[in-house]
Amino acid sequence: MSLYASLDHSLVDIGSPAKLDFAGPVSLMAWVRPGATDGSSWRCEQEQAFPPRFGASAVVLGGRMYVLGGVEAGASTPADMHGSDDGGTWTPVAPTSPWAGREQQGGSVVGGRIVICGGVTRPANPPRDLDDVWTFTPL
């Protein structure tokens, strides 16, 4: 998984440099490229910022980056959200949310609110498509 977002003139890449394999451990790193123009000045800010996952959404609102949902090893889909002001230090914003855990959802910012919609929930067999829309206004 890689999620990219622009945060305060920096590009933030949250992802796994290794193959994602649900059977084994996965490395998750937050990389930041501060305002450099040559594309070669990346630095690793934090390893294991939160549990490894893919299929998450990333949005930026009010100078803060948020990562929502996704699927973790073992195919669980947490209903959580993590936030960062600098792309390097991540904290739980909502350890549990009112929406069902999901992956592959849409994420956006509309009118000062974070909006997530759709996605797939697991570990339902087969996975269940979601058709709901949720909004969140950070404090």
C-alpha positions as CSV (number, residue, x, y, z in Angstrom):
1,M,0.0,0.0,0.0
2,S,1.1,3.5,-0.6
3,L,-0.9,6.6,0.2
4,Y,0.4,10.0,-0.9
5,A,-0.7,13.4,0.3
6,S,0.7,16.9,0.2
7,L,1.1,18.3,3.7
8,D,2.6,21.7,4.4
9,H,4.7,21.8,1.2
10,S,5.9,18.2,1.7
11,L,4.9,15.0,0.1
12,V,4.0,12.2,2.5
13,D,4.2,8.6,1.4
14,I,2.7,6.1,3.8
15,G,3.3,2.5,2.7
16,S,5.1,-0.7,2.7
17,P,8.3,-1.1,0.9
18,A,7.9,-4.8,1.0
19,K,5.3,-7.1,-0.5
20,L,2.1,-7.1,1.6
21,D,1.6,-10.7,2.8
22,F,-1.3,-11.4,5.2
23,A,0.6,-14.5,6.4
24,G,3.6,-12.6,7.7
25,P,4.7,-9.3,9.2
26,V,4.7,-6.2,7.1
27,S,6.7,-3.1,7.5
28,L,4.9,0.2,7.5
29,M,6.8,3.4,7.2
30,A,6.0,7.1,6.9
31,W,8.3,8.8,4.4
32,V,8.5,12.6,4.0
33,R,10.0,14.6,1.2
34,P,10.2,18.2,2.5
35,G,9.8,20.8,-0.2
36,A,12.8,19.6,-2.3
37,T,12.5,20.0,-6.0
38,D,14.8,17.2,-7.1
39,G,12.7,14.3,-5.7
40,S,15.7,12.6,-4.0
41,S,15.5,14.0,-0.5
42,W,13.2,11.5,1.1
43,R,13.6,10.6,4.8
44,C,11.9,7.9,6.9
45,E,10.0,9.6,9.7
46,Q,8.4,6.8,11.6
47,E,8.3,3.0,11.3
48,Q,5.1,1.2,12.4
49,A,3.2,4.4,12.7
50,F,0.1,2.3,13.1
51,P,-0.8,-1.3,12.3
52,P,0.2,-2.2,8.7
53,R,-2.7,-2.1,6.2
54,F,-3.6,-1.5,2.7
55,G,-6.8,-0.2,1.0
56,A,-6.9,2.8,3.4
57,S,-7.8,6.4,2.5
58,A,-5.7,9.5,3.2
59,V,-7.0,13.0,3.3
60,V,-5.6,16.4,4.4
61,L,-7.7,18.9,6.3
62,G,-6.6,22.0,8.2
63,G,-2.9,21.2,7.8
64,R,-3.3,17.7,9.3
65,M,-3.2,14.4,7.4
66,Y,-5.6,11.6,8.3
67,V,-5.5,7.9,7.4
68,L,-8.8,6.0,7.6
69,G,-9.6,2.3,7.6
70,G,-8.0,-0.3,5.4
71,V,-7.4,-4.0,5.9
72,E,-4.8,-5.4,8.3
73,A,-3.0,-8.7,8.5
74,G,-5.5,-11.4,9.2
75,A,-8.0,-9.6,7.0
76,S,-9.5,-7.5,9.7
77,T,-10.9,-4.1,8.8
78,P,-10.5,-1.6,11.7
79,A,-12.8,1.3,12.0
80,D,-10.1,3.7,13.1
81,M,-8.4,6.9,12.1
82,H,-4.9,8.2,12.6
83,G,-3.6,11.8,12.2
84,S,-0.4,13.6,11.7
85,D,0.6,17.3,11.6
86,D,4.0,16.6,10.0
87,G,3.8,13.2,8.3
88,G,6.2,11.7,10.8
89,T,4.4,11.5,14.2
90,W,1.1,9.7,14.1
91,T,-1.6,9.5,16.8
92,P,-5.0,7.8,17.0
93,V,-7.7,10.3,16.3
94,A,-10.6,7.9,16.5
95,P,-9.6,4.4,17.8
96,T,-13.1,3.3,17.1
97,S,-15.6,5.1,14.8
98,P,-19.3,4.8,14.3
99,W,-18.9,3.4,10.8
100,A,-18.1,-0.2,10.1
101,G,-14.5,-1.1,9.4
102,R,-13.7,-1.0,5.7
103,E,-11.1,-1.0,3.0
104,Q,-11.1,0.4,-0.5
105,Q,-13.4,3.2,0.5
106,G,-13.5,6.7,-1.0
107,G,-12.1,9.4,1.2
108,S,-12.3,13.2,0.6
109,V,-12.7,16.5,2.3
110,V,-15.9,18.5,1.6
111,G,-16.9,21.7,3.4
112,G,-14.4,21.3,6.2
113,R,-15.5,17.7,6.9
114,I,-13.8,14.3,6.2
115,V,-16.1,12.2,4.1
116,I,-15.8,8.4,3.6
117,C,-18.1,6.4,1.4
118,G,-18.5,2.8,0.3
119,G,-15.8,0.2,0.5
120,V,-15.7,-3.4,1.4
121,T,-16.0,-4.9,4.9
122,R,-14.2,-8.0,6.0
123,P,-13.9,-10.8,7.3
124,A,-17.4,-11.4,5.9
125,N,-17.3,-14.4,3.5
126,P,-17.7,-13.2,0.9
127,P,-16.6,-9.6,1.7
128,R,-19.6,-7.3,1.8
129,D,-19.8,-4.1,-0.4
130,L,-20.8,-1.0,1.6
131,D,-23.0,1.8,0.2
132,D,-23.0,4.2,3.1
133,V,-21.6,7.7,3.5
134,W,-20.1,9.1,6.8
135,T,-18.7,12.5,7.7
136,F,-16.3,13.4,10.5
137,T,-15.4,16.9,11.7
138,P,-12.1,17.0,13.6
139,L,-12.1,19.1,16.7
